[in-house]
Amino acid sequence: MTKRLFFISVALLATASSVAGSGALAKTSPASLKWGAGPPSLPAGAQMAVVSGDPGKAGMFTVDIKFPAGYAVPAHSHPTQETLSVLSGKVGYGMSAKLDKAKASWLTTGHDVVMKAKMNHWVFADAPAEVQVSGMGPFVINYADPKDDPRNAK
């Protein structure tokens, strides 16, 4: 019986470590990513690369986004749930209809947060950071305050 429990424990540990190793971070080789300017729905300055899927179409997608120092995405929501994972750097975020750095929670490399569908949230980076966003497309950003929407800029 003891041997059986030992082998079951080893099997469970092996399964748990393989599941843990397949987390939200779907990082591909940096050399294989095609970086370009972020979409018009994001404030200028970000760079984005598609890791998998097509964020403009229905279905699962994953994108990497580079934030320059001082970058912020004001309060917004999405019609579908998204997962934001920090690949490098430190990112502040919050769940409210107005960006408030004083009330930010922080994510560092290797950590993630789930933003539920239709929940207002915001993110910012004081120093350069790279994040990965995954969810169901199409990827749509609805700003809590239309004045914050870069697509409305004249």
MDTraj code that builds the backbone (N, CA, C; nanometers):
import mdtraj as md
import numpy as np

residues = "MET THR LYS ARG LEU PHE PHE ILE SER VAL ALA LEU LEU ALA THR ALA SER SER VAL ALA GLY SER GLY ALA LEU ALA LYS THR SER PRO ALA SER LEU LYS TRP GLY ALA GLY PRO PRO SER LEU PRO ALA GLY ALA GLN MET ALA VAL VAL SER GLY ASP PRO GLY LYS ALA GLY MET PHE THR VAL ASP ILE LYS PHE PRO ALA GLY TYR ALA VAL PRO ALA HIS SER HIS PRO THR GLN GLU THR LEU SER VAL LEU SER GLY LYS VAL GLY TYR GLY MET SER ALA LYS LEU ASP LYS ALA LYS ALA SER TRP LEU THR THR GLY HIS ASP VAL VAL MET LYS ALA LYS MET ASN HIS TRP VAL PHE ALA ASP ALA PRO ALA GLU VAL GLN VAL SER GLY MET GLY PRO PHE VAL ILE ASN TYR ALA ASP PRO LYS ASP ASP PRO ARG ASN ALA LYS".split()
xyz = np.array([
    [0.0818, -0.1191, 0.0000],
    [0.0000, 0.0000, 0.0000],
    [0.0862, 0.1255, 0.0000],
    [0.1944, 0.1267, 0.0772],
    [0.2831, 0.2422, 0.0848],
    [0.3469, 0.2700, -0.0505],
    [0.3911, 0.1617, -0.1198],
    [0.4500, 0.1789, -0.2527],
    [0.3482, 0.2396, -0.3478],
    [0.2257, 0.1917, -0.3398],
    [0.1196, 0.2426, -0.4279],
    [0.0979, 0.3919, -0.4043],
    [0.0899, 0.4343, -0.2777],
    [0.0727, 0.5762, -0.2463],
    [0.1912, 0.6581, -0.2958],
    [0.3109, 0.6024, -0.2830],
    [0.4295, 0.6717, -0.3317],
    [0.4201, 0.6964, -0.4825],
    [0.3863, 0.5949, -0.5586],
    [0.3775, 0.6090, -0.7045],
    [0.2638, 0.7014, -0.7457],
    [0.1520, 0.6970, -0.6750],
    [0.0409, 0.7882, -0.7038],
    [0.0847, 0.9317, -0.6763],
    [0.1568, 0.9522, -0.5655],
    [0.2051, 1.0875, -0.5321],
    [0.3007, 1.1398, -0.6380],
    [0.3927, 1.0551, -0.6836],
    [0.4877, 1.0939, -0.7876],
    [0.4131, 1.1293, -0.9164],
    [0.3140, 1.0486, -0.9527],
    [0.2359, 1.0750, -1.0739],
    [0.1602, 1.2076, -1.0623],
    [0.1015, 1.2341, -0.9462],
    [0.0293, 1.3603, -0.9265],
    [0.1237, 1.4802, -0.9339],
    [0.2417, 1.4688, -0.8740],
    [0.3388, 1.5777, -0.8795],
    [0.3853, 1.6027, -1.0223],
    [0.4089, 1.4985, -1.0977],
    [0.4517, 1.5139, -1.2371],
    [0.3431, 1.5805, -1.3191],
    [0.2177, 1.5412, -1.2961],
    [0.1059, 1.6024, -1.3684],
    [0.0924, 1.7488, -1.3300],
    [0.1018, 1.7795, -1.2009],
    [0.0880, 1.9179, -1.1561],
    [0.1973, 2.0058, -1.2141],
    [0.3208, 1.9562, -1.2197],
    [0.4288, 2.0399, -1.2727],
    [0.4137, 2.0608, -1.4223],
    [0.3614, 1.9628, -1.4952],
    [0.3432, 1.9833, -1.6393],
    [0.2294, 2.0793, -1.6653],
    [0.1236, 2.0756, -1.5824],
    [0.0137, 2.1709, -1.5979],
    [0.0620, 2.3105, -1.5622],
    [0.1390, 2.3234, -1.4537],
    [0.1902, 2.4548, -1.4140],
    [0.2794, 2.5128, -1.5219],
    [0.3529, 2.4292, -1.5915],
    [0.4419, 2.4767, -1.6956],
    [0.3704, 2.5194, -1.8224],
    [0.2402, 2.4944, -1.8306],
    [0.1657, 2.5323, -1.9513],
    [0.0708, 2.6470, -1.9208],
    [0.1141, 2.7439, -1.8386],
    [0.0312, 2.8551, -1.7958],
    [-0.0065, 2.9499, -1.9087],
    [-0.0569, 3.0669, -1.8708],
    [-0.1116, 3.1635, -1.9657],
    [-0.0052, 3.2197, -2.0595],
    [0.1191, 3.2182, -2.0190],
    [0.2222, 3.2787, -2.1014],
    [0.2520, 3.1904, -2.2220],
    [0.2144, 3.2394, -2.3395],
    [0.2345, 3.1627, -2.4631],
    [0.3449, 3.2278, -2.5437],
    [0.4557, 3.2550, -2.4794],
    [0.5646, 3.3288, -2.5436],
    [0.6268, 3.2483, -2.6561],
    [0.6382, 3.3104, -2.7695],
    [0.7069, 3.2489, -2.8818],
    [0.8456, 3.3103, -2.8898],
    [0.9244, 3.2636, -2.9808],
    [1.0577, 3.3176, -2.9992],
    [1.0475, 3.4651, -3.0364],
    [1.1128, 3.5543, -2.9611],
    [1.1039, 3.6974, -2.9925],
    [1.1430, 3.7289, -3.1367],
    [1.2353, 3.6535, -3.1930],
    [1.2794, 3.6799, -3.3300],
    [1.1688, 3.6499, -3.4315],
    [1.0750, 3.5626, -3.3958],
    [0.9703, 3.5250, -3.4910],
    [0.8496, 3.6193, -3.4871],
    [0.8420, 3.7061, -3.3877],
    [0.7283, 3.7981, -3.3774],
    [0.7459, 3.9164, -3.4724],
    [0.6356, 3.9594, -3.5313],
    [0.6371, 4.0764, -3.6200],
    [0.5736, 4.1928, -3.5449],
    [0.6590, 4.2847, -3.5000],
    [0.6140, 4.3982, -3.4204],
    [0.5718, 4.5140, -3.5101],
    [0.4695, 4.5836, -3.4649],
    [0.4236, 4.7029, -3.5348],
    [0.3539, 4.7938, -3.4355],
    [0.3076, 4.9076, -3.4824],
    [0.2345, 5.0004, -3.3959],
    [0.1090, 4.9319, -3.3434],
    [0.0709, 4.9675, -3.2221],
    [-0.0525, 4.9139, -3.1655],
    [-0.1718, 4.9592, -3.2480],
    [-0.2868, 4.8957, -3.2295],
    [-0.4052, 4.9335, -3.3066],
    [-0.4529, 5.0734, -3.2700],
    [-0.5339, 5.1361, -3.3553],
    [-0.5838, 5.2715, -3.3276],
    [-0.6652, 5.2815, -3.1993],
    [-0.7141, 5.1691, -3.1483],
    [-0.7923, 5.1705, -3.0246],
    [-0.7055, 5.1847, -2.9003],
    [-0.5730, 5.1715, -2.9140],
    [-0.4808, 5.1921, -2.8024],
    [-0.4133, 5.3276, -2.8166],
    [-0.3817, 5.3922, -2.7040],
    [-0.3066, 5.5174, -2.7129],
    [-0.1754, 5.4958, -2.7890],
    [-0.1319, 5.5979, -2.8602],
    [-0.0083, 5.5908, -2.9390],
    [0.1103, 5.5574, -2.8491],
    [0.2065, 5.4865, -2.9057],
    [0.3306, 5.4562, -2.8351],
    [0.3521, 5.3086, -2.8099],
    [0.2452, 5.2314, -2.8043],
    [0.2597, 5.0876, -2.7815],
    [0.2981, 5.0182, -2.9106],
    [0.3686, 4.9077, -2.8976],
    [0.3973, 4.8211, -3.0109],
    [0.3309, 4.6873, -2.9829],
    [0.2803, 4.6226, -3.0887],
    [0.2077, 4.4977, -3.0704],
    [0.2534, 4.3933, -3.1708],
    [0.2508, 4.2678, -3.1289],
    [0.2803, 4.1536, -3.2158],
    [0.1768, 4.0453, -3.1879],
    [0.1250, 3.9850, -3.2932],
    [0.0293, 3.8757, -3.2780],
    [0.1074, 3.7467, -3.2534],
    [0.0754, 3.6796, -3.1438],
    [0.1394, 3.5534, -3.1090],
    [0.0604, 3.4374, -3.1692],
    [-0.0729, 3.4448, -3.1577],
    [-0.1574, 3.3402, -3.2154],
    [-0.2967, 3.3955, -3.2408],
    [-0.3660, 3.3328, -3.3343],
    [-0.5015, 3.3741, -3.3675],
    [-0.5033, 3.5055, -3.4431],
    [-0.6217, 3.5653, -3.4510],
    [-0.6406, 3.6951, -3.5168],
    [-0.7285, 3.7792, -3.4258],
    [-0.6711, 3.8806, -3.3589],
    [-0.7503, 3.9596, -3.2649],
    [-0.8674, 4.0340, -3.3297],
    [-0.8683, 4.0456, -3.4614],
    [-0.9768, 4.1133, -3.5309],
    [-1.0931, 4.0225, -3.5671],
    [-1.0789, 3.8933, -3.5379],
    [-1.1825, 3.7962, -3.5760],
    [-1.2301, 3.7171, -3.4546],
    [-1.3450, 3.6512, -3.4703],
    [-1.3961, 3.5641, -3.3647],
    [-1.2984, 3.4488, -3.3431],
    [-1.2783, 3.4124, -3.2178],
    [-1.1882, 3.3020, -3.1843],
    [-1.0795, 3.3463, -3.0889],
    [-1.0081, 3.2492, -3.0348],
    [-0.9004, 3.2782, -2.9399],
    [-0.7859, 3.3530, -3.0078],
    [-0.7268, 3.4460, -2.9338],
    [-0.6100, 3.5196, -2.9824],
    [-0.5158, 3.5442, -2.8662],
    [-0.3909, 3.5695, -2.9000],
    [-0.2900, 3.6110, -2.8031],
    [-0.2022, 3.7144, -2.8715],
    [-0.1816, 3.8278, -2.8043],
    [-0.0928, 3.9314, -2.8558],
    [0.0049, 3.9723, -2.7469],
    [0.1238, 4.0132, -2.7881],
    [0.2204, 4.0737, -2.6974],
    [0.2192, 4.2230, -2.7252],
    [0.2248, 4.3019, -2.6187],
    [0.2228, 4.4475, -2.6329],
    [0.3379, 4.5048, -2.5499],
    [0.4173, 4.5903, -2.6139],
    [0.5257, 4.6605, -2.5443],
    [0.4769, 4.7995, -2.5064],
    [0.4871, 4.8317, -2.3777],
    [0.4531, 4.9641, -2.3268],
    [0.5818, 5.0429, -2.3065],
    [0.5909, 5.1634, -2.3608],
    [0.7066, 5.2479, -2.3280],
    [0.6897, 5.3057, -2.1873],
    [0.7948, 5.3629, -2.1321],
    [0.7868, 5.4275, -2.0003],
    [0.6799, 5.5357, -2.0042],
    [0.5980, 5.5417, -1.8996],
    [0.4947, 5.6438, -1.8882],
    [0.3679, 5.6133, -1.9668],
    [0.3543, 5.4934, -2.0191],
    [0.2392, 5.4566, -2.1011],
    [0.1194, 5.4211, -2.0137],
    [0.0007, 5.4583, -2.0588],
    [-0.1219, 5.4258, -1.9853],
    [-0.2366, 5.4017, -2.0827],
    [-0.3203, 5.3070, -2.0481],
    [-0.4461, 5.2844, -2.1200],
    [-0.5557, 5.3207, -2.0206],
    [-0.6277, 5.4323, -2.0476],
    [-0.7327, 5.4759, -1.9553],
    [-0.8415, 5.3699, -1.9366],
    [-0.9298, 5.3954, -1.8422],
    [-1.0371, 5.3018, -1.8083],
    [-1.1153, 5.2615, -1.9329],
    [-1.1319, 5.1308, -1.9467],
    [-1.2007, 5.0738, -2.0618],
    [-1.2532, 4.9356, -2.0249],
    [-1.3319, 4.8792, -2.1138],
    [-1.3801, 4.7422, -2.0952],
    [-1.3774, 4.6709, -2.2295],
    [-1.4038, 4.5429, -2.2246],
    [-1.4107, 4.4597, -2.3446],
    [-1.5391, 4.3775, -2.3367],
    [-1.5978, 4.3429, -2.4503],
    [-1.7183, 4.2597, -2.4451],
    [-1.6903, 4.1158, -2.4013],
    [-1.5634, 4.0742, -2.4065],
    [-1.5262, 3.9392, -2.3641],
    [-1.4164, 3.9470, -2.2587],
    [-1.4001, 3.8392, -2.1853],
    [-1.2966, 3.8320, -2.0815],
    [-1.1584, 3.8293, -2.1454],
    [-1.0607, 3.8912, -2.0786],
    [-0.9225, 3.8856, -2.1250],
    [-0.8314, 3.8528, -2.0082],
    [-0.7172, 3.7940, -2.0411],
    [-0.6135, 3.7683, -1.9423],
    [-0.4921, 3.8497, -1.9810],
    [-0.4403, 3.9277, -1.8869],
    [-0.3217, 4.0092, -1.9082],
    [-0.2096, 3.9482, -1.8242],
    [-0.1008, 3.9100, -1.8894],
    [0.0155, 3.8510, -1.8237],
    [0.1358, 3.9415, -1.8475],
    [0.2165, 3.9636, -1.7446],
    [0.3349, 4.0477, -1.7584],
    [0.4532, 3.9602, -1.8004],
    [0.5092, 3.9921, -1.9160],
    [0.6253, 3.9193, -1.9672],
    [0.7551, 3.9809, -1.9177],
    [0.7572, 4.1140, -1.9011],
    [0.8743, 4.1819, -1.8451],
    [0.8300, 4.3152, -1.7876],
    [0.8989, 4.3561, -1.6835],
    [0.8688, 4.4845, -1.6221],
    [0.7636, 4.4751, -1.5132],
    [0.7004, 4.5887, -1.4893],
    [0.6034, 4.6041, -1.3807],
    [0.4874, 4.6877, -1.4343],
    [0.3652, 4.6414, -1.4121],
    [0.2469, 4.7082, -1.4661],
    [0.1484, 4.7359, -1.3526],
    [0.0984, 4.8596, -1.3476],
    [-0.0055, 4.8958, -1.2524],
    [-0.1407, 4.8787, -1.3192],
    [-0.2404, 4.8384, -1.2406],
    [-0.3747, 4.8219, -1.2962],
    [-0.4794, 4.8453, -1.1879],
    [-0.6012, 4.8662, -1.2319],
    [-0.7117, 4.8817, -1.1388],
    [-0.8433, 4.8530, -1.2072],
    [-0.9452, 4.8328, -1.1268],
    [-1.0793, 4.8023, -1.1764],
    [-1.1722, 4.9162, -1.1350],
    [-1.1857, 5.0142, -1.2227],
    [-1.2759, 5.1263, -1.1963],
    [-1.2953, 5.2032, -1.3258],
    [-1.3846, 5.3004, -1.3230],
    [-1.4173, 5.3781, -1.4425],
    [-1.3229, 5.4959, -1.4641],
    [-1.2202, 5.5109, -1.3777],
    [-1.1238, 5.6204, -1.3910],
    [-0.9866, 5.5710, -1.3474],
    [-0.8843, 5.5974, -1.4296],
    [-0.7480, 5.5591, -1.3949],
    [-0.7046, 5.6356, -1.2702],
    [-0.6612, 5.5639, -1.1676],
    [-0.6181, 5.6246, -1.0424],
    [-0.4922, 5.5512, -0.9958],
    [-0.3758, 5.6067, -1.0313],
    [-0.2494, 5.5405, -0.9985],
    [-0.2312, 5.5178, -0.8488],
    [-0.2887, 5.6044, -0.7659],
    [-0.2753, 5.5897, -0.6211],
    [-0.3440, 5.4629, -0.5707],
    [-0.4413, 5.4120, -0.6454],
    [-0.5149, 5.2924, -0.6033],
    [-0.4747, 5.1682, -0.6835],
    [-0.3631, 5.1770, -0.7547],
    [-0.3209, 5.0669, -0.8422],
    [-0.2757, 4.9446, -0.7641],
    [-0.3034, 4.8301, -0.8226],
    [-0.2417, 4.7045, -0.7821],
    [-0.1286, 4.6831, -0.8816],
    [-0.0310, 4.6022, -0.8445],
    [0.0859, 4.5854, -0.9310],
    [0.1064, 4.4412, -0.9705],
    [0.1476, 4.4239, -1.0947],
    [0.1858, 4.2928, -1.1472],
    [0.3304, 4.3023, -1.1929],
    [0.4081, 4.1993, -1.1640],
    [0.5460, 4.1928, -1.2101],
    [0.5617, 4.0724, -1.3025],
    [0.6780, 4.0593, -1.3611],
    [0.7063, 3.9526, -1.4562],
    [0.6574, 3.8171, -1.4052],
    [0.5814, 3.7484, -1.4913],
    [0.5314, 3.6164, -1.4581],
    [0.3954, 3.6136, -1.3917],
    [0.3390, 3.7305, -1.3610],
    [0.2084, 3.7356, -1.2960],
    [0.1013, 3.7805, -1.3949],
    [-0.0235, 3.7425, -1.3647],
    [-0.1319, 3.7804, -1.4547],
    [-0.2580, 3.8160, -1.3778],
    [-0.3523, 3.8735, -1.4517],
    [-0.4815, 3.9097, -1.3955],
    [-0.5865, 3.8856, -1.5033],
    [-0.7046, 3.8447, -1.4596],
    [-0.8163, 3.8251, -1.5510],
    [-0.9082, 3.9457, -1.5408],
    [-0.9375, 4.0053, -1.6554],
    [-1.0302, 4.1175, -1.6634],
    [-1.1616, 4.0605, -1.7170],
    [-1.2643, 4.0614, -1.6339],
    [-1.3921, 4.0033, -1.6750],
    [-1.4579, 4.0877, -1.7834],
    [-1.5417, 4.0235, -1.8626],
    [-1.6141, 4.0921, -1.9691],
    [-1.6936, 4.2099, -1.9116],
    [-1.6891, 4.3213, -1.9819],
    [-1.7647, 4.4434, -1.9507],
    [-1.7247, 4.5087, -1.8193],
    [-1.6108, 4.4698, -1.7608],
    [-1.5613, 4.5313, -1.6371],
    [-1.4626, 4.6425, -1.6733],
    [-1.4894, 4.7642, -1.6264],
    [-1.3949, 4.8729, -1.6509],
    [-1.2650, 4.8461, -1.5772],
    [-1.1557, 4.8670, -1.6470],
    [-1.0225, 4.8500, -1.5898],
    [-0.9243, 4.9388, -1.6652],
    [-0.8044, 4.9550, -1.6102],
    [-0.7005, 5.0384, -1.6716],
    [-0.5649, 4.9795, -1.6374],
    [-0.4668, 5.0169, -1.7189],
    [-0.3294, 4.9704, -1.6967],
    [-0.2320, 5.0836, -1.7277],
    [-0.1143, 5.0761, -1.6660],
    [-0.0087, 5.1729, -1.6963],
    [0.1261, 5.1134, -1.6600],
    [0.2295, 5.1739, -1.7169],
    [0.3667, 5.1311, -1.6880],
    [0.4529, 5.2551, -1.6718],
    [0.5178, 5.2682, -1.5569],
    [0.6075, 5.3813, -1.5331],
    [0.7405, 5.3628, -1.6067],
    [0.7795, 5.2388, -1.6270],
    [0.9026, 5.2042, -1.6990],
    [0.8631, 5.1077, -1.8112],
    [0.9499, 5.0855, -1.9102],
    [0.9140, 4.9931, -2.0183],
    [0.8687, 4.8572, -1.9632],
    [0.7661, 4.8007, -2.0269],
    [0.7120, 4.6713, -1.9856],
    [0.6558, 4.6007, -2.1083],
    [0.6475, 4.4701, -2.1000],
    [0.5862, 4.3924, -2.2066],
    [0.4801, 4.3027, -2.1440],
    [0.3602, 4.3053, -2.2029],
    [0.2503, 4.2240, -2.1532],
    [0.1996, 4.1334, -2.2645],
    [0.1278, 4.0322, -2.2224],
    [0.0614, 3.9446, -2.3177],
    [-0.0868, 3.9473, -2.2841],
    [-0.1691, 3.9673, -2.3865],
    [-0.3141, 3.9715, -2.3690],
    [-0.3719, 3.8556, -2.4494],
    [-0.4592, 3.7783, -2.3848],
    [-0.5250, 3.6693, -2.4550],
    [-0.6726, 3.6677, -2.4198],
    [-0.7514, 3.6214, -2.5145],
    [-0.8951, 3.6132, -2.4936],
    [-0.9643, 3.5711, -2.6212],
    [-1.0948, 3.5898, -2.6221],
    [-1.1749, 3.5587, -2.7398],
    [-1.1935, 3.6862, -2.8206],
    [-1.1677, 3.6759, -2.9507],
    [-1.1867, 3.7895, -3.0397],
    [-1.3305, 3.7963, -3.0874],
    [-1.3637, 3.9037, -3.1529],
    [-1.2710, 4.0111, -3.1859],
    [-1.2368, 4.0957, -3.0631],
    [-1.1123, 4.1464, -3.0629],
    [-1.0615, 4.2303, -2.9548],
    [-1.1184, 4.3705, -2.9721],
    [-1.2050, 4.4101, -2.8811],
    [-1.2730, 4.5392, -2.8878],
    [-1.2443, 4.6143, -2.7584],
    [-1.2134, 4.7440, -2.7691],
    [-1.1908, 4.8283, -2.6524],
    [-1.2982, 4.9355, -2.6494],
    [-1.3722, 4.9422, -2.5375],
    [-1.4746, 5.0438, -2.5153],
    [-1.4308, 5.1296, -2.3971],
    [-1.3964, 5.2555, -2.4234],
    [-1.3487, 5.3437, -2.3172],
    [-1.4643, 5.3905, -2.2295],
    [-1.4395, 5.3954, -2.0983],
    [-1.5413, 5.4416, -2.0029],
    [-1.5785, 5.5869, -2.0320],
    [-1.4790, 5.6680, -2.0685],
    [-1.5011, 5.8079, -2.1069],
    [-1.4624, 5.8218, -2.2542],
    [-1.5589, 5.8500, -2.3409],
    [-1.5279, 5.8607, -2.4843],
    [-1.4154, 5.9588, -2.5164],
    [-1.3902, 6.0567, -2.4281],
    [-1.2806, 6.1521, -2.4508],
    [-1.1439, 6.0841, -2.4426],
    [-1.1376, 5.9696, -2.3757],
    [-1.0108, 5.8967, -2.3632],
    [-0.9821, 5.8083, -2.4849],
    [-1.0793, 5.7892, -2.5719],
    [-1.0663, 5.7004, -2.6865],
    [-0.9798, 5.7663, -2.7936],
    [-0.8604, 5.7110, -2.8222],
    [-0.7719, 5.7730, -2.9212],
    [-0.8333, 5.7785, -3.0616],
    [-0.9338, 5.6961, -3.0879],
    [-1.0000, 5.6991, -3.2189],
    [-1.0858, 5.8237, -3.2355],
    [-1.1140, 5.8926, -3.1241],
    [-1.1943, 6.0151, -3.1287],
    [-1.1080, 6.1407, -3.1364],
    [-0.9756, 6.1255, -3.1305],
    [-0.8842, 6.2408, -3.1335],
    [-0.8922, 6.3086, -3.2690],
    [-0.8813, 6.4397, -3.2676],
    [-0.8872, 6.5154, -3.3927],
    [-0.7515, 6.5686, -3.4278],
])
top = md.Topology()
chain = top.add_chain()
for i, resn in enumerate(residues, 1):
    res = top.add_residue(resn, chain, resSeq=i)
    for name in ("N", "CA", "C"):
        top.add_atom(name, md.element.get_by_symbol(name[0]), res)
traj = md.Trajectory(xyz[None], top)
